[in-house]
Amino acid sequence: MVSLVVMCYGGTPESESDYKKYIRDTRLGDFTVELDWMLLQRLAKTDYAAQLGKEIGFDIDPQWQKRVEKLLAATAEPFVPYEVSFPPVPFKKIPELEELRKAIYRMRGKGTSASPFNAFGLHLNPEIPTSDTRVLLRYLQAFLLLYEWLRLSHRIDLMRDITPFIDPFPDNYVLLVLDPDYRPGRDCLIDDYMEHNPTRNRPLDMLPLFAWLDEDRVQRQLADELIRARPTFHYRLPNSSIDDPDWTFAKEWNVWVQVERLAESTRTRQEMQELYVERKRHPVKTWADTWMREMRTRIMD
Protein backbone atom coordinates (compact mmCIF):
# COMPACT_ATOMS: atom_id res chain seq x y z
CA MET A 1 0.00 0.00 0.00
CA VAL A 2 2.85 2.39 0.83
CA SER A 3 4.37 1.84 -2.61
CA LEU A 4 1.03 2.66 -4.26
CA VAL A 5 0.81 5.96 -2.41
CA VAL A 6 4.37 6.85 -3.47
CA MET A 7 3.63 5.83 -7.06
CA CYS A 8 0.57 8.09 -7.18
CA TYR A 9 1.75 11.10 -5.22
CA GLY A 10 5.48 10.83 -4.57
CA GLY A 11 6.81 11.34 -1.05
CA THR A 12 9.16 9.60 1.36
CA PRO A 13 8.13 6.54 3.42
CA GLU A 14 8.77 6.60 7.16
CA SER A 15 8.11 3.70 9.56
CA GLU A 16 6.72 3.91 13.07
CA SER A 17 6.35 0.11 13.29
CA ASP A 18 5.79 -2.83 10.97
CA TYR A 19 2.08 -2.01 11.02
CA LYS A 20 2.05 1.79 10.80
CA LYS A 21 3.81 3.81 8.10
CA TYR A 22 3.88 7.43 7.03
CA ILE A 23 4.48 8.84 3.57
CA ARG A 24 5.86 12.33 4.06
CA ASP A 25 5.95 15.29 1.69
CA THR A 26 3.77 13.95 -1.11
CA ARG A 27 2.29 16.47 -3.52
CA LEU A 28 -0.91 16.38 -1.42
CA GLY A 29 0.68 16.26 2.03
CA ASP A 30 1.42 13.45 4.51
CA PHE A 31 -0.36 10.07 4.29
CA THR A 32 -0.67 7.38 6.96
CA VAL A 33 -1.01 3.64 6.24
CA GLU A 34 -1.75 1.37 9.20
CA LEU A 35 -3.19 -2.00 10.02
CA ASP A 36 -6.55 -1.09 11.48
CA TRP A 37 -6.18 -3.10 14.68
CA MET A 38 -5.43 -1.12 17.80
CA LEU A 39 -4.12 -4.09 19.79
CA LEU A 40 -1.51 -4.95 17.19
CA GLN A 41 -0.39 -1.35 16.90
CA ARG A 42 0.02 -1.07 20.67
CA LEU A 43 1.91 -4.34 20.90
CA ALA A 44 4.25 -3.13 18.16
CA LYS A 45 5.53 -0.39 20.49
CA THR A 46 8.39 -1.64 22.66
CA ASP A 47 7.52 0.65 25.54
CA TYR A 48 4.05 -0.90 25.75
CA ALA A 49 5.48 -4.42 25.88
CA ALA A 50 7.99 -3.40 28.56
CA GLN A 51 5.22 -1.83 30.61
CA LEU A 52 3.12 -4.98 30.27
CA GLY A 53 6.07 -7.09 31.46
CA LYS A 54 6.65 -4.81 34.42
CA GLU A 55 3.02 -5.10 35.47
CA ILE A 56 3.02 -8.91 35.39
CA GLY A 57 6.45 -9.25 36.96
CA PHE A 58 8.91 -10.32 34.24
CA ASP A 59 10.82 -8.94 31.26
CA ILE A 60 9.42 -9.32 27.76
CA ASP A 61 11.90 -10.89 25.31
CA PRO A 62 11.96 -8.67 22.18
CA GLN A 63 12.20 -11.76 19.95
CA TRP A 64 9.12 -13.23 21.63
CA GLN A 65 7.31 -9.94 21.09
CA LYS A 66 8.13 -10.01 17.36
CA ARG A 67 6.86 -13.57 17.04
CA VAL A 68 3.58 -12.61 18.70
CA GLU A 69 3.24 -9.59 16.39
CA LYS A 70 3.75 -11.74 13.29
CA LEU A 71 1.28 -14.34 14.50
CA LEU A 72 -1.34 -11.67 15.19
CA ALA A 73 -0.72 -10.02 11.83
CA ALA A 74 -1.03 -13.34 9.95
CA THR A 75 -4.26 -14.10 11.81
CA ALA A 76 -5.66 -10.62 11.26
CA GLU A 77 -4.77 -10.18 7.59
CA PRO A 78 -7.89 -11.83 6.09
CA PHE A 79 -10.22 -9.80 8.31
CA VAL A 80 -8.51 -6.54 9.32
CA PRO A 81 -7.94 -3.95 6.59
CA TYR A 82 -5.09 -1.58 6.10
CA GLU A 83 -6.36 1.95 6.64
CA VAL A 84 -5.12 4.76 4.41
CA SER A 85 -5.53 8.25 5.87
CA PHE A 86 -5.31 11.06 3.35
CA PRO A 87 -4.00 14.50 4.27
CA PRO A 88 -6.45 17.43 4.26
CA VAL A 89 -6.96 18.57 0.69
CA PRO A 90 -8.80 21.57 -0.77
CA PHE A 91 -12.04 20.84 -2.58
CA LYS A 92 -10.54 21.45 -6.04
CA LYS A 93 -8.01 18.63 -5.46
CA ILE A 94 -10.54 15.97 -4.45
CA PRO A 95 -10.46 14.40 -7.97
CA GLU A 96 -6.77 13.61 -7.39
CA LEU A 97 -7.73 11.21 -4.60
CA GLU A 98 -9.24 8.93 -7.23
CA GLU A 99 -5.73 8.10 -8.49
CA LEU A 100 -5.05 5.93 -5.44
CA ARG A 101 -8.50 4.32 -5.63
CA LYS A 102 -7.80 3.29 -9.22
CA ALA A 103 -4.36 1.96 -8.30
CA ILE A 104 -5.80 -0.17 -5.47
CA TYR A 105 -8.45 -1.51 -7.84
CA ARG A 106 -5.81 -2.48 -10.39
CA MET A 107 -3.96 -4.37 -7.65
CA ARG A 108 -7.21 -6.25 -6.89
CA GLY A 109 -7.88 -4.65 -3.54
CA LYS A 110 -10.92 -6.06 -1.75
CA GLY A 111 -13.94 -4.00 -0.72
CA THR A 112 -16.78 -4.34 1.76
CA SER A 113 -18.79 -6.85 -0.24
CA ALA A 114 -15.84 -9.16 -1.09
CA SER A 115 -16.31 -11.23 2.06
CA PRO A 116 -19.03 -11.73 4.71
CA PHE A 117 -16.38 -10.66 7.26
CA ASN A 118 -15.50 -7.34 5.61
CA ALA A 119 -16.93 -4.44 7.60
CA PHE A 120 -14.77 -1.97 5.68
CA GLY A 121 -15.85 1.64 5.40
CA LEU A 122 -14.97 4.88 3.64
CA HIS A 123 -14.69 7.73 6.16
CA LEU A 124 -15.17 11.30 4.97
CA ASN A 125 -13.99 14.27 7.01
CA PRO A 126 -15.52 17.43 5.52
CA GLU A 127 -14.24 20.58 7.18
CA ILE A 128 -16.79 22.52 9.22
CA PRO A 129 -17.88 25.83 7.64
CA THR A 130 -17.66 27.60 11.01
CA SER A 131 -17.38 26.76 14.70
CA ASP A 132 -20.65 28.59 15.45
CA THR A 133 -22.76 26.26 17.61
CA ARG A 134 -25.96 27.13 15.77
CA VAL A 135 -24.43 26.07 12.45
CA LEU A 136 -23.01 22.82 13.85
CA LEU A 137 -26.43 22.01 15.28
CA ARG A 138 -28.02 22.56 11.87
CA TYR A 139 -25.63 20.02 10.31
CA LEU A 140 -26.36 17.48 13.03
CA GLN A 141 -30.09 18.00 12.60
CA ALA A 142 -29.82 17.65 8.82
CA PHE A 143 -27.93 14.38 9.18
CA LEU A 144 -30.48 12.93 11.62
CA LEU A 145 -33.37 13.90 9.34
CA LEU A 146 -31.74 12.29 6.31
CA TYR A 147 -30.31 9.24 8.09
CA GLU A 148 -32.65 6.61 6.58
CA TRP A 149 -32.28 8.09 3.12
CA LEU A 150 -28.49 8.17 3.48
CA ARG A 151 -28.43 4.48 4.43
CA LEU A 152 -30.38 3.55 1.33
CA SER A 153 -28.34 5.81 -0.92
CA HIS A 154 -25.06 4.29 0.30
CA ARG A 155 -26.50 0.72 0.17
CA ILE A 156 -24.99 -0.16 3.52
CA ASP A 157 -23.53 -3.68 3.57
CA LEU A 158 -25.10 -6.23 5.95
CA MET A 159 -21.84 -6.89 7.82
CA ARG A 160 -21.42 -3.19 8.53
CA ASP A 161 -25.02 -3.11 9.71
CA ILE A 162 -24.60 -5.87 12.28
CA THR A 163 -21.20 -4.75 13.59
CA PRO A 164 -21.16 -1.84 16.07
CA PHE A 165 -19.02 0.59 14.06
CA ILE A 166 -21.96 2.64 12.71
CA ASP A 167 -24.58 2.09 15.39
CA PRO A 168 -27.46 4.53 14.93
CA PHE A 169 -28.09 7.39 17.29
CA PRO A 170 -30.54 6.45 20.07
CA ASP A 171 -34.11 7.62 19.54
CA ASN A 172 -34.20 9.75 22.68
CA TYR A 173 -31.17 11.70 21.46
CA VAL A 174 -32.64 12.14 17.97
CA LEU A 175 -35.86 13.55 19.43
CA LEU A 176 -33.89 15.84 21.74
CA VAL A 177 -31.83 17.34 18.91
CA LEU A 178 -34.73 17.64 16.46
CA ASP A 179 -37.04 19.29 18.96
CA PRO A 180 -37.71 22.79 17.54
CA ASP A 181 -37.16 24.22 21.03
CA TYR A 182 -33.66 22.71 21.37
CA ARG A 183 -31.25 25.66 21.35
CA PRO A 184 -28.11 24.57 23.24
CA GLY A 185 -24.98 26.56 23.83
CA ARG A 186 -21.67 24.95 22.90
CA ASP A 187 -21.07 23.28 26.27
CA CYS A 188 -24.62 21.91 26.37
CA LEU A 189 -24.38 20.58 22.80
CA ILE A 190 -21.17 18.73 23.64
CA ASP A 191 -22.41 17.43 27.00
CA ASP A 192 -25.73 16.20 25.57
CA TYR A 193 -23.92 14.40 22.79
CA MET A 194 -21.50 12.64 25.13
CA GLU A 195 -24.26 11.69 27.57
CA HIS A 196 -26.20 9.87 24.85
CA ASN A 197 -23.24 8.81 22.67
CA PRO A 198 -20.17 7.96 24.78
CA THR A 199 -18.60 6.16 21.80
CA ARG A 200 -16.91 6.67 18.43
CA ASN A 201 -19.28 4.14 16.88
CA ARG A 202 -21.80 6.47 15.29
CA PRO A 203 -22.41 7.07 11.57
CA LEU A 204 -21.65 10.76 12.15
CA ASP A 205 -18.97 10.81 14.82
CA MET A 206 -18.89 14.29 16.37
CA LEU A 207 -16.25 13.55 19.01
CA PRO A 208 -13.18 14.64 16.99
CA LEU A 209 -14.88 17.96 16.32
CA PHE A 210 -15.98 18.42 19.93
CA ALA A 211 -12.46 17.56 21.10
CA TRP A 212 -11.14 20.26 18.78
CA LEU A 213 -13.62 22.74 20.27
CA ASP A 214 -13.03 21.76 23.91
CA GLU A 215 -10.51 18.94 24.35
CA ASP A 216 -10.44 19.10 28.16
CA ARG A 217 -14.22 18.67 28.40
CA VAL A 218 -14.22 15.65 26.08
CA GLN A 219 -11.18 14.00 27.67
CA ARG A 220 -12.60 14.36 31.18
CA GLN A 221 -15.65 12.32 30.24
CA LEU A 222 -14.26 9.97 27.59
CA ALA A 223 -10.63 9.45 28.57
CA ASP A 224 -10.62 5.85 27.30
CA GLU A 225 -11.61 6.79 23.75
CA LEU A 226 -8.89 7.43 21.16
CA ILE A 227 -9.96 10.79 19.72
CA ARG A 228 -7.88 12.82 17.27
CA ALA A 229 -9.17 16.36 17.53
CA ARG A 230 -9.87 18.06 14.20
CA PRO A 231 -12.30 20.70 12.81
CA THR A 232 -14.30 18.23 10.69
CA PHE A 233 -17.42 16.13 10.68
CA HIS A 234 -16.35 12.47 10.84
CA TYR A 235 -18.79 10.76 8.46
CA ARG A 236 -18.41 6.99 8.77
CA LEU A 237 -21.46 5.65 6.95
CA PRO A 238 -20.32 4.70 3.39
CA ASN A 239 -19.05 1.27 2.38
CA SER A 240 -15.62 0.85 0.80
CA SER A 241 -16.41 -0.64 -2.63
CA ILE A 242 -12.82 -0.39 -3.80
CA ASP A 243 -13.17 -3.55 -5.95
CA ASP A 244 -16.10 -2.13 -7.94
CA PRO A 245 -14.79 -0.50 -11.16
CA ASP A 246 -17.77 1.88 -11.27
CA TRP A 247 -17.40 3.05 -7.66
CA THR A 248 -15.78 6.40 -6.89
CA PHE A 249 -15.16 8.53 -3.84
CA ALA A 250 -17.17 11.24 -5.60
CA LYS A 251 -20.32 9.11 -5.57
CA GLU A 252 -20.21 8.81 -1.79
CA TRP A 253 -19.28 12.46 -1.37
CA ASN A 254 -22.30 13.54 -3.44
CA VAL A 255 -24.59 11.69 -1.02
CA TRP A 256 -23.07 13.60 1.91
CA VAL A 257 -23.63 16.88 0.04
CA GLN A 258 -27.37 16.46 0.62
CA VAL A 259 -26.68 16.90 4.35
CA GLU A 260 -24.91 20.18 3.63
CA ARG A 261 -27.76 21.36 1.42
CA LEU A 262 -30.39 20.62 4.04
CA ALA A 263 -28.29 22.20 6.79
CA GLU A 264 -28.25 25.45 4.82
CA SER A 265 -31.98 25.34 3.95
CA THR A 266 -33.55 26.69 7.13
CA ARG A 267 -37.20 26.58 6.06
CA THR A 268 -37.08 23.03 4.66
CA ARG A 269 -35.13 21.70 7.63
CA GLN A 270 -37.48 23.24 10.19
CA GLU A 271 -40.54 21.88 8.40
CA MET A 272 -38.98 18.42 8.31
CA GLN A 273 -38.09 18.64 12.01
CA GLU A 274 -41.67 19.39 12.97
CA LEU A 275 -42.97 16.54 10.83
CA TYR A 276 -40.37 14.10 12.13
CA VAL A 277 -40.99 14.83 15.80
CA GLU A 278 -44.78 14.76 15.35
CA ARG A 279 -44.71 11.41 13.57
CA LYS A 280 -42.21 9.86 15.95
CA ARG A 281 -44.29 10.85 18.96
CA HIS A 282 -47.49 9.63 17.31
CA PRO A 283 -46.26 6.59 15.37
CA VAL A 284 -48.36 4.83 12.79
CA LYS A 285 -47.77 1.53 11.07
CA THR A 286 -46.48 3.13 7.87
CA TRP A 287 -44.27 5.76 9.54
CA ALA A 288 -41.04 4.63 7.86
CA ASP A 289 -42.57 4.53 4.37
CA THR A 290 -44.28 7.90 4.66
CA TRP A 291 -41.15 9.51 6.07
CA MET A 292 -39.03 8.16 3.21
CA ARG A 293 -41.50 9.59 0.70
CA GLU A 294 -41.37 12.92 2.50
CA MET A 295 -37.56 13.00 2.36
CA ARG A 296 -37.44 12.11 -1.33
CA THR A 297 -39.88 14.92 -2.09
CA ARG A 298 -37.89 17.45 -0.07
CA ILE A 299 -34.55 16.42 -1.57
CA MET A 300 -35.92 16.53 -5.11
CA ASP A 301 -37.37 19.97 -4.45
C-alpha positions, 0 to 999 in steps of 0.5 A: 500500500505504501508503494502505491501511495508513493507511485501516485503522489510521490513522497518519502516513506517513514516507519513507526512500526511494521504495522504503521507507516507514514508517507511524508511530503507527497504532492498532497501532504502526509499520508498514513497507512496502518493495520486497522487493529489497535491491539496490534499497533500497541503491541508493536511499540516496545515501551508498551510491551515493557510496561506490560512485562513490568506489570506482570512481573517479568521482562518481555523478550523482544524476539518473543514480542516479534513472534507474537506480532507476526502471529497476530498479523497473519491471523488478522490479515484476512479480516482486518484492513489496512487503513489509508488516511489522506491529508487534508486537501482543498475541494478542487483537489478531491479528484486527485484522490481517485488516483489511489483508488484506481491503483488499489483496484488495479492491484485487486484490492478487496472491498466491503462486499468481497467477504461476509467478514469485511466491515470496511468503510470509507470515512469522509472528514468534511471541514466545518464551515464555522465553529458557530454552535448554531451552524453545527447544530443545523448540520447534526439535525440535517444528518439525523433527518436524512439518516434513513435516506443516506443508508439507502443511498449508500447501500450499507452492507449487511456486515457493517449493519450488524457490527457496532461501528456505525450504530445509529443514534438512540431515539431519545437523542434524535428527538432531543436534537430535532425538537424545535425548542432545542437551542443549546450553547456549545457546552450543552451541545457537547455534553448532551452528545457525550451523555447519549453517545459515549462512543466513536461508533456512530455514523456521524462521529462528532467527538473529533470535532468536539475535542477540537472545540473543547478537548479538556471537556471531552477527555474528562468524560471519555478518557478511554476513547482514542480521539484525534481532535480536528475541525471536521465532521467524521462521516463513517457511513459509506461502504468501501467498494474499492473492488467495484470499477464503477465506484468512486469517492465522488459518488459517496461524497455527493450523497453527503452533500445532501446533508450540507444542502439541508443544513443550509436550507432553514425553512425546509429543515425546520418543516422536516423537524416538525414533521419528524418529531410529530410522527415519531411521537405519534407513530403509525404503522407506515411511519417509515414509508411515509417519512421516506416519501417525504424525504425524497420529495424534499430532496428533489425539491 
